[in-house]
């Protein structure tokens, strides 16, 4: 009996325990279901309250897990929200973050969201990805972001965030990507950043960060890309940067960094992209740059680098982009530049590079952009420039280039921009340029180009000012402003400030010049030649006369006599005033008879030597000679001329027969 009761009790106890267990399980299960339903409804309501899904809810379902950009787990809890590039507006805080405890992925990038990042973001403890880039977010980065220990990606780039980078960022140790670029962040780069040992991408560019680059950045040994460009960072590059062995891209351009480029930088042999442009780096380009065998892009422009372009640079055969512009580099373009077979972008502008443009440059068949402007290059544009079939932009302006524009340039059919202004180019604009159908900008100003403007040029922006162009401005170009053609005096057309082209003006000025000058000259020229021949014949008669007169430099003049009587002829005729030729003597001088070679007989009144030393008398002598030469009277003897010399002075009169002249000259009262 006792045994039977014991078995019955045991059975009852087992039944009761089983019933209670089942009841508890049922209650717990019901409770969990209720909780899940409640959580799901809270999340759904939070989505609706944001207003971002107002027009995005499918008509055939009310389950929010099926809405656009929403992903749920198997229990219906939201894990992903992705509404990037969806043109959603309003403040970010309209989405209550505390309602999504299971959220792992949040992408609201490229929208029109405004307001600040709410501090409640720390409730998203499971969050691993945050993308809020390209919005209009303002305010500071909340320090609560440091509580997101599972965060791997934080992208807040291209907003209007201000303030400093919170030091709490160092607590997010699983972070692999940190992008805070394109904001208004200020202050220094926190040294706590060294704790982010898993960081692979760090972009703090385009902010207002100042101070120096912390040496602690050398602790980020897994870093692959580092961009600190467009800030206000100063000092020098820290030596510790050489520890970033995994680095493939380094951009420090547009800061205030200075000093020589450290050679240790070139131990980063995995680097492919290096940009240090627009800083204050000085010294020469280190030869160790050859160690960067994988380099595809090198930008050192806008610094104070000196010296020449190292020839070792030619070993970087993978280079696609090379920018050494706006430095103080000199010497010539190295011939090894032809080794850059993959180069598509080359900018050596604004330096002191001299010499010619080497033909090796035309071997760069992949080149799309070439800028050699503002240098000291001379010589001609190489004909082989036409081999650069892929060239889209060519700028050779502000050099000392001469010669003509090669016709081969017409083979550069992909050109959009051609700038050759401020050189000494001459010749005409090649017709072959009409083959460049995609040309949008043409600047040939400030050269010595001549000829007419080709009518085959494509419509575009152009500047041909300050050349020697002539003829009519093509009709399809007459819509351009006058400044495009000013400084070409030979141009005409329907452009303000230029004359219209009449029928005669349509001929080039060179033809008009020929007609106006050379044609009349051709008519006059025979008469000039004839006169020259006659003059030669005349001069041959008295060659000695002219040479002597030029040599002696005497004041000797003869009137009413064919030709000039040389001083030497008179001396010879009187045998240097020998007494046997003297026909009379007076108070002031003696009179001589002289028979000239042509048979003409004249009388010479030679003054005494004492009279020639009296300056007053000399002046009186000159006056007398001029008066007698102009007065004509039957009672006054005819005066042919006179000779005034410091050693000898005499008057030349008409010789009178029968001694009457002697009587007149001897009597001072009658010798008027």
C-alpha positions in Angstrom: 0.0 0.0 0.0 2.8 2.4 0.9 4.7 1.5 -2.2 1.7 2.1 -4.4 1.2 5.6 -2.8 4.8 6.4 -3.3 4.5 5.7 -7.0 1.3 7.7 -7.3 2.9 10.7 -5.6 5.9 10.5 -7.8 3.7 10.5 -10.9 1.7 13.4 -9.6 4.8 15.4 -8.9 6.3 14.7 -12.3 3.0 15.8 -13.9 2.8 19.0 -11.9 6.5 19.9 -12.7 6.0 19.2 -16.4 2.9 21.4 -16.4 4.6 24.2 -14.6 7.6 24.0 -17.0 5.5 24.1 -20.1 3.5 27.0 -18.6 6.7 29.0 -17.9 8.1 28.3 -21.4 4.9 29.4 -23.0 4.8 32.6 -21.0 8.5 33.4 -21.8 7.9 32.7 -25.5 4.9 34.9 -25.5 6.8 37.6 -23.7 9.7 37.4 -26.3 7.3 37.7 -29.1 5.7 40.7 -27.5 9.0 42.3 -27.0 10.0 41.7 -30.7 6.7 43.0 -31.9 7.2 46.1 -29.7 10.7 46.7 -30.9 9.7 46.3 -34.5 6.9 48.7 -34.1 9.2 51.3 -32.4 11.6 51.1 -35.3 8.8 51.3 -37.8 7.4 54.4 -36.1 10.8 56.0 -35.9 11.2 55.6 -39.7 7.8 57.1 -40.3 8.5 60.0 -37.9 11.6 61.0 -39.9 9.5 61.7 -42.9 12.1 60.2 -45.2 10.0 57.2 -46.3 6.8 59.1 -46.9 6.9 58.5 -50.6 9.0 55.3 -50.5 6.5 52.8 -48.8 5.4 50.1 -51.2 1.6 49.9 -51.5 1.5 46.1 -51.2 3.2 45.9 -47.8 3.2 47.5 -44.4 6.2 45.6 -43.2 9.0 48.1 -42.8 11.6 45.5 -43.5 10.5 45.7 -47.1 10.9 49.4 -47.4 13.5 51.1 -49.6 16.9 51.1 -48.0 15.9 48.9 -45.0 17.5 45.6 -44.1 16.3 43.4 -41.1 17.6 40.3 -39.4 15.6 37.1 -39.2 13.8 38.4 -36.1 12.7 41.5 -38.0 15.1 44.0 -36.3 16.6 46.7 -38.5 20.4 46.2 -39.1 21.0 48.4 -42.2 19.7 51.8 -43.2 20.9 52.9 -46.7 19.3 56.0 -48.3 22.4 57.4 -50.0 21.8 59.8 -52.9 18.1 59.8 -52.2 17.6 63.6 -52.0 16.3 63.4 -48.5 16.1 66.7 -46.6 15.7 68.0 -43.1 17.7 67.6 -39.9 19.7 64.4 -39.2 18.2 64.4 -35.7 14.7 63.6 -37.1 15.8 60.0 -37.1 15.8 58.9 -33.5 19.0 56.8 -33.3 18.1 55.4 -29.9 15.3 53.4 -31.5 17.8 51.2 -33.5 19.9 49.3 -31.0 20.7 46.6 -33.5 21.8 49.0 -36.3 25.2 48.0 -37.9 25.2 49.9 -41.1 24.1 53.6 -41.6 24.5 55.3 -45.0 22.9 58.6 -45.6 25.6 60.1 -47.8 25.0 62.5 -50.7 21.8 64.0 -49.5 20.6 67.4 -48.2 20.6 66.7 -44.5 21.3 69.5 -42.1 21.7 70.1 -38.4 24.3 68.5 -36.1 25.2 65.0 -35.4 23.2 64.1 -32.3 25.0 62.9 -29.2 22.5 60.0 -29.0 24.6 58.3 -31.7 26.4 56.5 -28.8 23.3 54.3 -28.4 24.2 52.6 -31.7 26.7 50.4 -30.0 26.6 47.8 -32.7 27.3 50.3 -35.5 30.3 49.4 -37.7 29.8 51.7 -40.7 28.7 55.4 -40.7 28.5 57.3 -44.0 27.2 60.8 -43.6 29.4 62.4 -46.3 28.3 65.1 -48.8 25.5 66.7 -46.7 25.1 70.1 -45.0 25.8 69.0 -41.5 27.1 71.6 -39.0 28.3 71.8 -35.5 31.1 69.7 -33.9 31.9 66.0 -34.1 30.4 64.7 -30.8 32.8 63.2 -28.4 30.3 60.4 -27.9 31.5 58.9 -31.1 34.4 57.4 -29.1 31.8 55.0 -27.5 31.3 53.2 -30.8 34.0 50.6 -30.2 32.8 48.4 -33.1 33.1 51.2 -35.6 35.3 50.4 -38.7 34.3 53.2 -41.1 33.6 56.8 -40.2 33.0 59.0 -43.2 31.8 62.6 -42.4 33.5 64.2 -45.4 32.2 67.2 -47.4 30.0 68.8 -44.7 30.3 72.0 -42.7 31.5 70.6 -39.5 33.7 72.8 -37.3 35.6 72.6 -34.1 38.4 70.2 -33.4 38.9 66.5 -33.9 37.8 65.0 -30.6 40.6 63.2 -28.8 38.0 60.4 -28.0 38.5 59.3 -31.6 41.5 57.4 -30.3 39.2 55.0 -28.5 37.7 53.7 -31.7 40.5 51.2 -32.1 38.8 49.0 -34.7 38.6 52.0 -37.1 39.9 51.2 -40.6 38.7 54.3 -42.5 38.5 57.8 -41.1 37.4 60.5 -43.6 36.8 64.0 -42.2 37.8 65.9 -45.4 36.1 68.9 -46.8 34.9 70.5 -43.5 35.9 73.4 -41.4 37.8 71.6 -38.7 40.5 73.5 -36.9 43.1 72.9 -34.3 45.8 70.3 -34.4 45.9 66.6 -35.4 45.4 64.8 -32.0 48.3 62.6 -31.0 45.7 60.1 -29.8 45.4 59.1 -33.4 48.4 56.8 -32.8 46.0 54.3 -31.1 44.2 53.6 -34.4 46.6 50.8 -35.3 44.1 49.2 -37.8 43.6 52.4 -39.7 44.2 52.0 -43.5 42.7 55.2 -44.9 43.0 58.6 -43.2 41.7 61.7 -45.0 41.8 65.0 -43.1 42.2 67.1 -46.2 40.5 70.5 -47.0 40.1 71.7 -43.5 41.8 74.4 -41.4 44.1 72.1 -39.4 47.2 73.8 -38.1 50.4 73.0 -36.2 52.8 70.3 -37.3 52.2 66.7 -38.4 52.6 64.7 -35.2 55.4 62.1 -35.2 52.9 59.7 -33.7 51.4 59.3 -37.2 54.4 56.9 -37.8 52.6 54.3 -35.6 49.9 53.7 -38.2 51.8 51.0 -39.9 48.8 49.6 -41.7 48.0 52.9 -43.3 47.7 52.7 -47.1 46.4 56.2 -48.0 47.2 59.4 -46.1 45.7 62.7 -47.2 46.5 65.9 -45.2 46.3 68.2 -48.2 44.8 71.7 -48.2 45.3 72.6 -44.6 47.5 75.0 -42.7 50.0 72.5 -41.5 53.6 73.7 -41.1 57.0 72.5 -40.1 58.7 69.6 -41.8 57.7 66.1 -42.7 58.4 64.0 -39.7 61.1 61.3 -40.1 58.7 58.7 -38.6 56.7 58.8 -41.8 59.2 56.3 -43.2 57.6 53.7 -41.0 54.5 53.7 -43.1 55.7 50.8 -45.3 52.2 49.9 -46.5 51.6 53.4 -47.8 50.5 53.6 -51.5 49.2 57.2 -51.6 50.6 60.3 -49.8 49.1 63.7 -50.3 50.5 66.7 -48.4 49.9 69.4 -51.0 48.7 73.0 -50.3 50.1 73.4 -46.8 52.9 75.4 -45.3 55.4 72.5 -45.1 59.0 73.4 -45.7 62.6 72.4 -45.7 64.2 69.9 -48.1 62.2 66.8 -49.1 63.5 64.2 -46.8 65.3 61.3 -48.6 63.8 58.9 -46.1 60.5 59.5 -47.8 61.8 57.6 -50.8 62.1 54.4 -48.7 58.3 54.0 -49.1 58.8 51.7 -52.1 55.1 50.7 -52.3 54.0 54.3 -52.9 52.1 54.9 -56.2 50.8 58.4 -55.6 52.9 61.2 -54.2 51.8 64.8 -54.0 53.8 67.5 -52.1 52.8 70.4 -54.3 52.2 74.0 -53.2 54.2 74.0 -50.1 57.6 75.6 -49.3 59.9 72.7 -49.9 63.3 73.8 -51.1 66.6 72.3 -52.3 66.8 69.9 -55.2 64.8 66.9 -56.2 66.4 64.0 -54.4 68.0 61.5 -56.7 66.7 58.8 -54.4 63.3 59.3 -56.0 64.3 56.6 -58.4 63.5 54.1 -55.6 59.8 54.6 -56.0 59.5 52.1 -58.8 55.7 51.9 -58.5 55.1 55.6 -58.8 52.4 56.5 -61.2 51.7 60.1 -60.1 54.3 62.7 -58.9 53.4 66.2 -58.0 56.0 68.6 -56.7 54.7 71.8 -58.3 54.4 75.1 -56.5 57.4 74.9 -54.3 60.9 76.5 -54.2 62.8 73.5 -55.7 66.0 74.4 -57.5 68.6 72.7 -59.6 67.8 70.5 -62.6 65.4 67.7 -63.3 67.4 64.6 -62.3 68.0 62.2 -65.1 67.3 59.3 -62.7 63.6 60.4 -63.0 63.6 58.6 -66.4 63.7 55.2 -64.7 60.2 55.8 -63.3 58.6 54.2 -66.4 55.2 53.7 -64.7 54.6 57.5 -64.4 51.4 58.7 -65.7 51.3 62.1 -64.1 54.3 64.4 -63.6 53.9 67.9 -62.3 57.1 70.0 -61.5 55.5 73.4 -62.3 56.0 76.7 -60.5 59.5 76.0 -59.1 62.9 77.4 -59.9 64.2 74.5 -61.9 66.7 75.3 -64.6 68.8 73.7 -67.4 67.1 71.9 -70.2 64.4 69.2 -70.5 66.3 65.9 -70.0 66.2 63.6 -73.0 65.2 60.7 -70.7 61.8 62.2 -70.6 61.1 60.1 -73.6 61.2 57.0 -71.3 57.8 57.9 -69.8 55.9 55.8 -72.2 52.7 55.8 -70.0 52.7 59.5 -69.3 49.4 61.3 -69.9 50.0 64.5 -67.9 53.2 66.6 -68.0 53.5 70.1 -66.5 56.9 71.8 -66.3 55.5 75.3 -66.6 56.7 78.4 -64.7 60.3 77.4 -64.2 63.6 78.6 -65.8 64.0 75.7 -68.2 65.9 76.7 -71.3 67.1 75.0 -74.5 64.9 73.5 -77.2 61.8 71.2 -77.0 63.5 67.8 -77.5 62.0 65.5 -80.1 62.0 62.8 -77.4 59.0 64.5 -75.9 57.0 63.6 -79.0 57.5 59.9 -78.2 54.9 60.2 -75.4 52.1 58.8 -77.4 49.7 58.6 -74.5 50.2 62.3 -73.6 46.9 64.2 -73.1 48.1 67.3 -71.3 51.4 69.2 -72.0 52.3 72.5 -70.4 55.7 74.0 -70.9 54.6 77.7 -70.6 56.5 80.5 -68.8 60.0 79.2 -69.3 63.0 80.2 -71.4 62.6 77.6 -74.2 63.8 78.6 -77.6 64.1 77.2 -81.1 61.1 75.9 -83.1 58.1 73.8 -82.2 59.2 70.3 -83.3 57.5 69.0 -86.4 57.0 65.7 -84.6 54.5 67.3 -82.3 52.0 65.9 -84.8 52.7 62.4 -83.4 50.9 63.3 -80.2 47.5 62.0 -81.5 45.9 61.9 -78.0 46.9 65.4 -77.0 44.0 67.4 -75.6 45.8 70.5 -74.2 49.0 72.1 -75.4 50.4 75.2 -73.7 53.8 76.6 -75.0 53.1 80.2 -74.2 55.5 82.8 -72.7 58.7 81.4 -74.0 61.2 82.4 -76.7 60.0 80.1 -79.5 60.5 81.1 -83.0 59.9 79.8 -86.5 56.5 78.9 -87.9 53.7 76.8 -86.4 54.3 73.3 -87.9 51.6 72.1 -90.2 51.8 68.7 -88.5 49.9 70.2 -85.6 46.8 69.5 -87.6 47.3 65.8 -86.8 46.6 66.5 -83.1 42.9 66.0 -83.8 41.9 65.6 -80.1 43.2 69.1 -79.1 40.7 71.2 -77.1 43.2 73.8 -76.0 46.1 75.3 -77.9 48.0 78.2 -76.3 51.1 79.6 -78.1 50.9 83.3 -77.1 53.8 85.5 -76.1 56.5 84.0 -78.3 58.3 85.0 -81.5 56.4 82.7 -83.9 56.2 83.9 -87.5 54.8 82.8 -90.8 51.1 82.1 -91.4 48.5 80.2 -89.5 48.6 76.8 -91.0 45.4 75.7 -92.9 45.8 72.3 -91.3 44.6 73.6 -88.0 41.1 73.4 -89.6 41.3 69.6 -89.1 41.2 70.1 -85.3 37.5 69.9 -85.0 37.2 69.8 -81.2 39.3 72.9 -80.6 37.6 75.1 -78.0 40.4 77.6 -77.1 43.1 79.0 -79.4 45.5 81.7 -78.2 48.1 82.9 -80.8 48.4 86.5 -79.5 51.6 88.4 -79.1 53.6 86.8 -81.9 54.8 87.8 -85.3 52.3 85.8 -87.4 51.4 87.2 -90.8 49.1 86.4 -93.6 45.3 85.9 -93.4 43.1 84.1 -90.9 42.2 80.7 -92.4 38.5 80.3 -93.0 38.7 76.6 -92.0 39.2 77.2 -88.3 36.5 75.7 -86.1 34.2 78.0 -84.1 35.8 78.5 -80.7 37.2 81.1 -78.2 40.2 82.6 -79.8 42.8 85.4 -79.3 44.9 86.5 -82.3 45.7 90.0 -81.0 49.1 91.7 -81.6 50.4 90.0 -84.6 50.8 91.1 -88.3 47.7 89.4 -89.7 45.9 90.9 -92.6 42.8 90.6 -94.8 39.2 90.0 -93.8 38.2 88.5 -90.5 36.2 85.4 -91.5 32.4 86.0 -91.1 31.9 83.2 -88.6 34.5 84.7 -86.3 33.1 88.2 -86.4 31.0 87.6 -83.4 34.2 87.6 -81.2 35.1 90.7 -79.2 37.4 93.2 -80.8 40.1 92.4 -78.3 40.6 89.1 -80.0 42.0 90.8 -83.1 43.4 94.1 -81.8 47.0 94.9 -82.8 46.6 93.6 -86.3 46.5 96.7 -88.5 45.9 94.8 -91.7 42.6 93.2 -90.6 39.2 94.4 -91.6 35.7 93.2 -91.3 32.4 93.7 -89.4 34.1 93.9 -86.0 33.9 97.0 -83.8 37.0 99.1 -84.2 38.1 97.6 -87.5 37.4 99.1 -91.0 35.0 97.4 -93.3 36.6 95.5 -96.2 36.0 97.5 -99.4 36.6 95.7 -102.7 40.2 97.2 -102.8 40.8 96.5 -99.2 40.0 92.9 -99.6 43.4 92.6 -101.2 46.1 91.9 -98.6 48.0 95.0 -97.5 51.2 93.4 -98.9 49.7 93.7 -102.5 48.6 97.3 -101.8 52.0 98.1 -100.6 53.5 96.7 -103.8 51.2 98.7 -106.0 51.7 102.0 -104.1 55.4 101.8 -103.7 57.1 99.4 -106.0 55.1 100.1 -109.2 55.9 103.8 -109.2 59.4 103.0 -108.3 59.7 100.8 -111.3 58.6 103.6 -113.6 61.0 106.1 -112.1 64.0 103.8 -111.8 65.0 104.0 -115.6 65.3 107.8 -115.3 67.3 107.5 -112.1 69.7 105.1 -113.9 70.0 107.5 -116.9 70.7 110.4 -114.6 73.3 108.4 -112.8 75.1 107.6 -116.0 75.2 111.2 -117.2 76.5 112.2 -113.8 79.3 109.7 -114.0 80.3 111.0 -117.4 80.4 114.5 -116.1 82.4 113.6 -113.1 85.0 111.7 -115.2 86.0 115.0 -116.8 87.1 116.6 -113.6 87.8 113.8 -111.1 90.8 115.5 -109.7 88.9 118.7 -109.1 86.4 117.1 -106.7 89.0 115.1 -104.8 91.1 118.2 -104.3 88.3 120.4 -103.2 87.2 117.8 -100.7 90.8 117.5 -99.5 91.6 121.2 -99.2 88.4 122.3 -97.6 88.8 125.9 -99.0 86.1 128.4 -99.3 86.1 128.7 -103.1 83.2 129.9 -105.2 82.9 130.8 -108.9 79.9 132.4 -110.6 78.9 132.7 -114.3 81.4 130.0 -115.2 80.8 126.6 -116.4 82.0 124.3 -113.7 84.3 124.8 -110.8 87.8 126.2 -111.1 90.2 124.4 -108.9 92.7 126.1 -106.8 95.4 124.0 -108.3 94.4 125.0 -111.9 95.0 128.7 -111.0 98.3 127.9 -109.3 99.5 126.0 -112.4 98.4 128.8 -114.7 100.4 131.4 -112.8 103.2 129.0 -111.8 102.4 129.7 -108.2 102.0 133.5 -108.8 105.3 134.0 -110.6 106.3 137.6 -111.2 106.3 137.1 -115.0 102.5 136.8 -114.8 102.1 139.9 -112.7 100.5 142.7 -114.6 100.2 145.2 -111.8 100.5 145.9 -108.1 98.3 148.0 -105.8 98.1 149.0 -102.1 96.5 145.7 -101.0 97.8 143.2 -103.6 99.1 142.3 -107.0 97.2 141.4 -110.2 98.1 138.3 -112.3 97.0 137.1 -115.7 96.0 133.4 -115.8 95.1 131.4 -118.8 93.0 128.3 -117.8 93.2 124.9 -119.6 89.9 125.6 -121.4 91.5 128.8 -122.9 89.6 131.1 -120.7 91.7 134.1 -119.5 91.0 135.7 -116.1 92.7 138.3 -113.9 93.6 137.4 -110.3 93.9 140.0 -107.6 96.0 138.4 -105.0 96.1 140.1 -101.6 99.4 140.7 -99.7 100.1 138.1 -96.9 99.9 140.8 -94.2 96.3 141.6 -95.1 95.2 137.9 -94.7 96.2 137.9 -91.0 93.8 140.8 -90.3 90.4 139.2 -89.3 88.5 142.4 -89.9 90.0 142.6 -93.4 89.1 139.0 -94.1 85.5 139.8 -93.1 85.5 142.9 -95.3 87.0 140.8 -98.1 84.2 138.3 -97.9 81.5 141.0 -98.0 83.2 142.7 -101.0 83.2 139.4 -102.9 79.5 138.8 -102.3 78.5 142.3 -103.2 80.5 142.3 -106.4 79.1 139.0 -107.4 75.5 140.3 -107.2 76.0 143.8 -108.7 76.0 144.2 -112.5 77.1 147.5 -114.0 78.8 148.5 -117.1 81.4 150.5 -115.1 82.1 147.7 -112.7 84.4 144.9 -113.8 82.8 141.5 -113.8 83.7 139.3 -110.9 83.8 135.5 -111.5 84.6 134.4 -108.0 87.0 134.4 -105.1 89.2 132.2 -103.0 89.5 132.5 -99.3 92.2 130.5 -97.7 94.3 131.1 -94.5 97.4 131.1 -96.7 96.1 132.8 -99.8 93.2 135.0 -100.8 92.4 136.3 -104.2 89.6 137.7 -106.4 88.9 136.4 -109.9 87.9 139.1 -112.4 87.1 139.3 -116.1 90.4 140.0 -117.9 90.3 143.4 -119.7 92.5 144.0 -122.7 94.6 147.2 -123.3 95.6 147.5 -119.6 92.4 149.2 -118.5 92.0 146.8 -115.7 95.5 147.6 -114.5 94.6 151.2 -114.3 91.4 150.7 -112.5 93.0 148.3 -109.9 96.0 150.6 -109.4 93.9 153.6 -108.6 92.2 153.1 -105.3 89.8 155.9 -105.9 88.5 154.2 -109.1 88.6 150.6 -107.9 85.1 150.4 -106.7 
